[in-house]
Amino acid sequence: MGKIRTTRATVGIITIIILVGMGISGIFPTIRFAQADEIGPNMVQGKVVSIYTNVFRKGTIVVKSDKTGKTYTFYVGTRTVYIPHRYPTVEETVKVSYINDRGFLKATQVEIIQRA
């Protein structure tokens, strides 16, 4: 009876390892291709579609990418650095560096691109 349990447990563990391996190999190429479409890993350049900030300097910036045309919503807060030191306006071109925090894109730096 002990040998049957051991065999079933071994088959179960091997199955889980194979499924996890298939899932990881399926996820990482997608992430690489998504980052290759933009100007760099965790960087997007595009036009500001809308901006909302409250009194506490927290809010969101929606940016439409110049390269892919996708719309990104970035959360901004007190730790977001703006270059130059001001909020962007709608229709300005910005370059946003961000982190993915549990599915939320949090902007770490927003650089306003000056057009000549």
N, C-alpha and C positions, 0 to 999 in steps of 0.2 A: 504494500500500500504506500509506503514512503517513496518508492521509486516512481510511481505514477504522479504523485504530487510534485516531485522534483522535476520531472519531465514537463509537466504542464506549466510550472512556474518558469522554467527555462524558455519554453516556447513563447510564453507571454512576454517575458522580458525582451527576447530577441525581436518579437513583433513590434513592441513599443519603440525600441531603438531604431528599427528600420523606418517606421512611420515618422519619427522625429527627424531622422536624417533626410528623408524625402521632403519633409516640410521645410527644413532649413535650406536645402539646396534649391528649393523652389522660390524661396523668399528673397535671398540675397541677390540673384541676378536682376530681379525686378527693381530692387533698390538702386543698384548700380546704373541701370538704364535710365531710371527716373532722374538721378543726379546728373547724368551725362547730358540730358536735354537742356539744362540750365547753364548759367555761366560758371558754376563751380559747385562743389558739394556744399549744401546748406547755404547757398547764395542765389538770390533771384534779383534780376534787374527788370524794371518795368515802370509803368505809369500808375500813379495813385488813383484809384477809382473812388474810394471814400475813406474818411478818417473820422474816428470818434475817440475823444479823450475826455475824461472828467476832471474835476478839480484836483484829484489825487494823482494825476498824470498816468492813469491806467486807462486802457481802452484797446481799440483795434485799428489796424490799417489794412485796407484791402488793396492789393496790388495785382495788376494784370501784366503778366510776363511778356516782354518784348520778343523772346525767342519762341515760346510755345503757345502763347495766347491763353494759357491757363490763368485762372484767378486764384490768388492765395490770400487767406485771412491770417494776418499776423497779430498776435497779442503783444501789446507794448505796456511797459510799466516803468517804475522808478529806476530800474537798472539798464534800461535801453539808452544807448548813446546815440545822439544825433549829431551828424557832421554836415554842415555847420550847426551850431547850437540853436536850433529852432525846429518846430514841427513842419513837415512838408505840407503843401497845399494840394488840392485835387488837380490832376493833370500834370503834376511835376514828375519827372523821372527820378527814381530812387534805386539804390542798390541796397538790398536788405540781407544781412547775415543773421541766421536764425538757428535755433536748436529745436529738436522735436522732443517735447516733454510729454510723454504718455499720449501722443496723438495730437497735442496742441502745438502749433508752430509759434514759438516765442522769439520775437525779434531781439537780438542782442545789440545790433548796430544798424542804423538807418542813415545811409549817406545820400545826400541830395546831389544829383548830377547836374552841373551847370551846363546848359546848352549855349553855344556861341552863336 
